[in-house]
Amino acid sequence: MLNVYAAKWCPHCAKAVEYFKKNHIPFNYIEIEEQPDDIIQKVIDVNGGDDWVVPTLEFNGKWRGGKVFNELDLQLDLKKLGIL
């Protein structure tokens, strides 16, 4: 299942979650600020090692770093991850 590392205050996260719901893509919502240090560090590493960026996605061990919401961009990345 798709894991979505997100923050409740992030507008790009909200748009991504809305997209997943609208397109019937099952996902686990993971509030990044409530995660243990090792999970936060993994998300930081995926995003270049400076800080965490959301929404960061993980599916079957494949990662997509955080990006601003763009539906076409998200669709292309979901295809690369094997979700679409």
Protein Blocks (a to p, Z undefined) as FASTA:
>chain_A
ZZddddfklmklmmmmmmmmmnopacddddfklccfklmmmmmmmnoomaccdddddeeh
iacddddddfklmmmmmmmnomZZ
